[in-house]
Amino acid sequence: MRLITIGFSHYCEKARWALDRMGVNYTEDSHAPLAHYPAALRASGQRTVPVLVTDDGVFADSTDILRYVDPFLPEAARLFPEEEDARRDVTDLVETCDREIGPRVRRWVYAWLLGEPEIVRPLIERSMTDAEKRMSPILMPLVIAGIKRGLKISPELRESQFEKIKASFVALAPRLAGKKYLAGDSFSAADLALAALSAPALGVENHPVLHPDPDALPAGMRAQIEELRETRAGQHVLTMYRDHRKQENSAAK
Ligand SMILES: N[C@@H](CCC(=O)N[C@@H](CS)C(=O)NCC(=O)O)C(=O)O
C-alpha cells in the first residue's frame, strides 16, 4: 500500500495512525504542499491528500481510509462500532472534527508559523521528496506564498482561530465528563480524528512527524498551546497520543 501525503499534514496523520494501527507495511510518499498535486491527481484525480493506493482501490479522503482499514483490525480494536446508532454517533463526531477542528488548527498554525522561516522551512523540507529538496530554493518561497494566499493567512487568525478551536473543545467537553472516550467505552475513530487533527495545537508527545521545540515557538503561540492543553478535550488528545498512538510500522519520516 502507498500513502500519498504532505508529511506534516494533520489529515495525513489521521490516515497514517489508522494504517499504523492495522500494523501493515506501507510506504509513505510524502511531498511538500503544492508539489503533492501531481502524485495526488495521478492517483485519485483529486488535489487533496491523504490518498491511499491499495489493491482494493484508491481512497482519497482520510475518513474513507479509516473505513477501509477498519475491517482489517481485530474486533476489539475497530474504529467504528457495529451497532447503527453508535456508528452514526462516531461518524458525526468524526465529521465535526474534519469540518471544524481540522481547518481551524491548520489556519492557526500557519498564522503563527508562516512568518517564522527557521521553524516552517525545516518542517516543509522534511516532507519533501529528494527531488523537491533539490529544488527547495525555488520551491520553498512558492509553497509559502501559495499557502498564505490559498488559505488567506493573516496575523489576526492567531487569535480568531484560537478562539474557534477553544469553542470546539468546549463543545466536546461534556461528552468527556467522567469518561475515557468520546463515544462508547473504547477508542474509536472519533478519538483518533480529534487527536490527529488537534495535535499541532497541543504539542503532543509521541507524534511521528511533529517534534517542535516548544522553546523555539513564538511566546504567544506557546501560551495558547498551554491554555488548550489545560482543557478537558486537550487533556484527552494528550492521553490518546500517549496510550493509543502505536507507530511501530509508521512510514513517517
Ligand atoms: N476531506 C479531506 C481533507 C484533506 C485536506 O484538507 N488535505 C489538505 C492537506 S491538510 C490538502 O491536501 N490540501 C491541498 C489542497 O486543498 O489543494 C480528508 O479528510 O482527507
The ligand as a MOL file (V3000), in Angstrom:
LIG
                    3D

  0  0  0     0  0            999 V3000
M  V30 BEGIN CTAB
M  V30 COUNTS 20 19 0 0 0
M  V30 BEGIN ATOM
M  V30 1 N -11.5360 15.8260 3.4590 0
M  V30 2 C -10.1330 15.6170 3.2210 0
M  V30 3 C -9.3630 16.8730 3.5410 0
M  V30 4 C -7.8970 16.6860 3.4390 0
M  V30 5 C -7.1640 18.0110 3.3180 0
M  V30 6 O -7.6910 19.0990 3.5990 0
M  V30 7 N -5.9100 17.9150 2.8600 0
M  V30 8 C -5.0760 19.0810 2.6620 0
M  V30 9 C -3.7650 18.9130 3.3860 0
M  V30 10 S -4.0070 19.1180 5.1170 0
M  V30 11 C -4.7450 19.2020 1.1950 0
M  V30 12 O -4.4570 18.2270 0.5480 0
M  V30 13 N -4.8020 20.4230 0.6450 0
M  V30 14 C -4.4170 20.6900 -0.7110 0
M  V30 15 C -5.4800 21.4380 -1.4860 0
M  V30 16 O -6.5900 21.6210 -0.9740 0
M  V30 17 O -5.1780 21.8520 -2.6020 0
M  V30 18 C -9.6810 14.4310 4.0540 0
M  V30 19 O -10.1650 14.2720 5.1800 0
M  V30 20 O -8.8640 13.6530 3.5750 0
M  V30 END ATOM
M  V30 BEGIN BOND
M  V30 1 1 1 2
M  V30 2 1 2 3
M  V30 3 1 2 18
M  V30 4 1 3 4
M  V30 5 1 4 5
M  V30 6 2 5 6
M  V30 7 1 5 7
M  V30 8 1 7 8
M  V30 9 1 8 9
M  V30 10 1 8 11
M  V30 11 1 9 10
M  V30 12 2 11 12
M  V30 13 1 11 13
M  V30 14 1 13 14
M  V30 15 1 14 15
M  V30 16 2 15 16
M  V30 17 1 15 17
M  V30 18 2 18 19
M  V30 19 1 18 20
M  V30 END BOND
M  V30 END CTAB
M  END
